[in-house]
């Protein structure tokens, strides 16, 4: 049975998919958080291999900050919250921030 024309024009709608904005997650240095705890955070929360975690930890220690990775906003915010929660549990003042790329 052939389709009947109902008088409506059907358009093909092209939706553009926009890439999400990315955020750089950065650990900040302080004088109290141990280097071992920073490495533990990098391995457990950010899934960095131990050698890469040690390199980032040295950046934090020597440069005052270390770039952990690039994430979408929600993932970056969640990881930062996890860092702050674990640091608070262990009584460290470790801070983590994000910057839009």
Helices and strands as residue ranges (DSSP letters): E 22-28, H 35-44, H 50-63, E 65-72, H 73-89, E 95-100
